[in-house]
Amino acid sequence: MIHTQRLHHVKSTIAPFWILIFVFLIATNKTLAFFQDAQESSQQEVNFNEFKGEVLDSDTKKPLVFATLSLENSNISTISNTEGEFSLKVPKEITDANILVSFLGYKTRSIPILQFQEEDNTILMDISITELPEINISIPKDAEALVRETLQKKGENYFDDPTLMTAFYRETIKKRRRNVSLSEAVVNIYKTPYTSLKKDGVKLYKARKSTDYSKLDTIALKLQGGPFNALFVDIMKYPEYIFANEDIYDYDFTFDRSTMVNNKLIYVIDFKQKQTIKEPLYTGKLYIDAENKILTSAIYSLNITDRDMASRMFVRRKPINAQVWPTEVAYRVDYREKNGRWYYGYSNVLLEFKINWDKRLFNSVYSMTCEMAVTDWKKDMAADYPRSKDRIKTSIILSDEAIGFADPDFWGEYNIIEPEKSIESAIRKIQRQLRRADSDGGTSIP
């Protein structure tokens, strides 16, 4: 096995994504490995209404990926999946409220909950067209200065109280287009104020998994870091991992075409590393509220043109007869607003890579993704920050901690990201395997 240490010449901006490490282990049993859940019993009474459907572009009818659906005047929300499909669970006692649907570059919709059915809800979204001359806001000339100002104003614009968040986390491994591993979890995030240097704490409440080792080329692929992979993409909480003060000079910032989100003008800032910088940094787009200088979203990727360096960054152990390197490393983070303050709402990470086996004609192509969405939260939770023994470590491998899919009511009333059709098929297959499995009782989320 090969163990790699941090490259001494790579800047600290890469630090958080050292958590995205593969563990390649020789698998001796090429059988279907499913694990039973034995922690939670079926609900005796369903105390929520679940609404399912899809979010589409009104003109093209194409699905809108990662659209946000939230219950008005509450902290309950969810995200549409990569096929535009969603599932939103709302307490039964709430009957007179609106569901807000928003998507970057589209007009936000407010839909009465009474208009929703249990299934087959189709939400059509209209593109928001901005006429800049009608906006009474002066356009800044220096894109880099705007980014700096945005980072400096996080104390004014983002949560300033300790906050307990409930979040749904999912990570998947695919061989080409076929799912071979799936792990999911409900976690509690103890979010410290955005101005605090104290890192967020994460407590694992519930997890489940499945891995089909027969499709993994006699190796087990594992992602180290679990929910922290998604959490550390929160640029406003952890700017040192991408835009540390001394590293901003390594980027070129330029203005792209502006857009509208929730009836607010959003500047779109393109950034990329300077041509003189040889170390792997990032390129992407920042979406900044023009009036209040708030980062509302960011989409970016890592420069991995140096194959050997990229391999040393992400591969911790591998079979001796294989070369492994990433072909794409991409990130996204979205923020939400409540009562004038913004907070981390959703993020995802995509890592695609190839394995070149000695004496084999074809490469193996894999993709590994993880995503996390905040589905509920409450503030002023300083006293509830868990002790170190109760928090999960940044080195966690979720697939080693998860237990199974045996319980059909596994997630109860908590909102999750609706699984893709391919994942749904995998879950049905797993549940058939576990029909004879028993499940025991458990506890509920605080």
N, C-alpha and C positions, 0 to 999 in steps of 0.2 A: 504494500500500500504506500501511497505517496502522500505526505503531509506537507502542505504549503503554509508558509508564514507570510505576514504582510510584506508587500514590496516596499523596501525602504525609500524608494524614489517616487512612490505614489502619494499624492497629497491627501490630507485628512478628509477631503470632500468625499472620498470613496468609502469612508469608514462604515456608514450604516449598512451598506449593501454587502459587507463582508458576512452579514448574517445570511445572505442568500448563498448558502454553501451546499453542494451536493455531497452526499455520502454514498459511495458506491461500494456495496458489499456483495460478496459472492453468495448467491442463493442456492442452497442445497436441495430445496424442495420446490419443484415447479408445479405446485398445485394451487388451486383457488383458495385463497386465505380470507375467510370472513370471520368477524368477531362479534360475539353477542353483546347486547346491551343489557345490563342487569342493575340499573340504577333508578329507573323511573317507571311507575305504573301508568296504565291508561287513565286518561282523565274521566272522572265520573260525570262531569257536567261541562259542556262546552259553553264558555262564558264570553265568546267573542263571535263576531261575524267576519268571515273571510271573503274578500273580493278578489277575483282573478281576471286578468285580461292582458291587453297589449297596448303599447304606446307607439304610434306611427306618425310619420310625416304626412301631413294632410294632402300634399300633392303627389308625392311619389309612392306613398303607402309603404315606404321602407321602415323597418323597425328602428326606434331610437334607443340606443344602448346607454344604460346608466342614467336614465331619466329618474328624477326624484319625485316620489309621491309622499305627501305628508298630510296628516290630519290637522286642520286649522286649529289654532289655539291649544295645541298640545305638543309634546315632544315625540310623538309616534310617527315613524316614517319608514320607508323602504326604498329599494332601488330596482329598476327594471334590469333584466339580465341581458346577455349578449344577443338574444333573439327578440328583445323588446318586451318580453313577457314579465308580468309582475304578480305578486300576491301580497295583499295588505290586510292585516288582521286588526280589527277595531273592536273595543269593548262593546258589548251589546247595549249597554245603557246609553251610548252615544248615538242618537238618531237624528239630531238636528244640527248638522255641522257640514262644513265643506272640506273637500279633499283638494289640495293644491298640487298641481302637476307642473314641474319646471324642467327645462332642458336648455343647455347652453346654446344661445343664438336663436331661441324660439320664445314666443309669447307665453307667459305663464297662464295656465288655466285654473279656474276655481269652479269645482263641480260639486253640487249638493250630494251628500252621501245617499240621499233617497233615490237618486238616479242610477245608483250602482246595483247590478245584479251579482249573484254569487259567481257566475262564470261568464266568459265571452264578452267582457267589457272592452270596447275598442275606443281608445282616446286618440283623437287626431290633433296634432300640434301644428300651428302656423309659424313659419319663419318670421323673425322680427327684423324688419328692414329699417336701418338707421339712416336718417338724413342729418349728417353732422352739422351743417349750418344752422339747424333748428335747435341744437343743444347749446345752452348758455354756459358752457364750460370751456375755458381756454385750454388748448391742447399744448402740453409741455413739449419742449424741444429736445430734452435730454432723457432718453429712455432709461439709461443707467441710473440717473438721479432719481427717477420715479421709482425704480425697483428699490433703491436704498431707502427712500422715504417710506415706502410701504413696509419694509422690514422693521424700520424704526418705530412705526406706529402700532405695532402689534399690541402694546399695552393699552392703547385707547380703543382698539377695534375688536379684540378677541376676548374670550372668557377670562375674567380676572378672579374667579373663585374656584376652589377645588370642586370638581364635578365628577360624579359617578355616572359612567355611561354603560349601557348594555349594548353589546355589538355582536353581530353575526360574522363569522370568519369562515372562509372556504379556501382550500388549496387543492389543485388537481394536477395530475401528471397524465399527459397524453403521449402515446407513441403514434407519430403522424397525427391522424384525426381520431384515433380510438382512445377512449378513457381507459387507463390501466390502474389509476389510483385516485381515490377521493377521500379527503378528510374535511370534517366540518366541526365547528365549535361555537358555542355561545360563551362569551367572555364578559367579565366586568373590567372596564378600563377606569382606573383611578386617575383622572386627568388633572394634573397640576396646573396652576395658572400659567398663561402663556409667557409671562414675564419671569417665571421661576426657573432656576437652573436645575431644579429637581426633576428627574425623569418620571414619566408616567409609569404607574404600576399596572400590571395585568394579572387578573386572577381567572383561572380556567374553571368555568362552571360545569360545562358538559361538552363532550366531544364524541364523535363517531367516525368510523373509517371503513374502507374496503380497499384491498389491493389484490390485483390479479397477477401473481408472480409469473404465470405461464406466458405473459406477453412482455416480459421485461428483459429478454436476452440474458437470462441467468444472472442478472444483477438486481439489486434492490436500490431504487432511487429515493432519497429522502431529502427533505428540505429542512434545514436547520434554522430556527428562529421563530417559526410559527407566526402568530399574530404580530410580532414585532416587525416582521418584514413589511407589513402594510402600515403599521403605526408610525414607523420612522420616516415614512414618505410625507408626513405632516411638516411641510417646509417652514411654516410659521412657528411651530414649536421647536423644530430642530434645524434652523437655517445654517448652522455650522457644518452640516453634512453636504451642503451643495453651494451655498452662497456665504461662506465665512468672509468676514471683512477683508482679509488679505487675499481672498481668492476671486472676488468679484471682478478685479482688474483682469483676470484671465479670460473674461467673456466679452463678446461684442453684443450689445443690445440695440434692437431696432424696432420701430413701430410697424405693426401690421394693420390690416383693416379692422376698425372698431366694430363692436356688436352691441346688442342689447340683451340683458338678462334681468328678468323681474322688473321690467320697465326702467332699468338703470343702464346708463352708458358704461360700457366696459372697454377699456383699452386692451388690445392684444399686443403683447411684447414678445418678439422673437429673440431667442438668445442662442449663442453657440460659442464654443471655445475659440480663442484666437488661433490663427494659423501657426503662430510661433510656439504655441504650447503643444508639446508632444505627449504629455501624460493624458490618460483617458478621463475626460470630463463629460459634460452633458450638453445636449441641444434640445430645444423645445419651445413651448409657448407658455406665457404667463397671462392670466386673465385678471385685470386689476380694475376695481371699481374707480371710475374717473373722479367722482366727487369726494369720496372719503379715503381714497388710497388704501383699498382693501384687496388682498389676494383672494379671489373667489374660486379659482381653479388653476391647475397647472398640469400640463401634459409634456413629458420629456423622455429622452432616452440616453443611454450611455454610449459613448464612443468606444467601439470594440474592434476597430480596424486592426489593431495589433493582436493577432490571434493568440500568440503565446502569453502575452501579458494578461489578456482577458481570461485565459484558462487558469492561470495561476491565481487570479483573483477569486474565482468562483468554485473551483474544484478542490475539495479537501482530500478525498481519497478516490482512487479509481483502479480498475483492473490494470495490471501491468502491460497487458497486450492490447491496450486501446488508447487512442488519442481523443481527448474530449475538449471541445471549445464552444462557447456561446456564439450564436449567430444574430441574436437580438436581445436587448435588455431594455425594457420600457416601463414607465411609471405614470401614474395619474393620481391626483388628489383633488377632491372637491370639498368645499366648505359650505356651511349653511348658516342662516341668520335667524336669531330670535331676540326680539326686544332690543334691537340695535347692536347686539354683540354677535360675533361670528365664532364658529367652532368647527373642528374637524368632523366631517360627515361620512366620507367614503374615500377609499383608495384601492388601487390594484397594481399589481406587478406582474409582468410577463417576462419569462426567460425561455428563449428557444436555444437549442444546442444540438450539436452533432457528435456522434461517437463513431470514430473510424477504427474498426477492428482490424488487427493484423490478419492477413490471409483470408479476408472476406471481400467479396466483390462490391457489396453495397454498404453505404453508411446507415446507421440508425439515427433517426431524427425524432427528437423529443421536444415537448414544450411543457413548461411548468408555470402555473399561474396561481396567484393568491389574491384574494380580495376581502375587504372588511367594510361593513356598513354599520354605522351607529343607528340603532332602532329606537332608543329611548334614553333619557338622561335626567338627572336631578342635581342641583347645585348645592354648595355649602356642605361638602362631604369630607372636610379635612380630617376629622376624627376617625373616619372609616378607612383611611389608607392602610392596606394590609401589611402585616409583619413580613419580613423577608422570607420566612419559611412558608408563607401562604401564597406568595407571588410566584408566578412562573418565571423562569430565567430566560434571558435572551438566547440562550443556547438550546432551548427546547426543540425537540423534534415531535411535532404534534401527532404524526402517525404512530409514534411509539406510545403516546399517552391515550389515544382514542380507543374506544371499546367496540362499537358496532352499530348496526341498524335494526336490531331486533324489535324495538318498540315502534309501532306504527304512529303513535302519538308523541314521538320523541321530543318535538320542539314545542308542543302545547300551544299556548297563545302567543308565543314570541315570534316576531317578524323575521323572516329569512329572505335571502335573495332567491327568487324562483329558479330552480335548477334548469339547465338546458335539457332539450329532449333526449340527448344522448346520455346525460347523467340520470334523468328520470328512468330510462330503460335499464341502466346499471342498477339503480336502487330497486326496481321491481325484481330484477334477477336475484339480487341479494336477499330480498325479503322472501322469495320462494325457497331459497336455500335454508332460511331460518324459521320456517313455519312451525317447526317443532320445538323451537327454543323457548324457554321460559324467561320471564323478566320479573325482577323484584322491585320493591318500592324505593323512592328517593325523596329528595327535598326540592324546594322551589327556590328560584332566584330571589335574593333579598330585595 
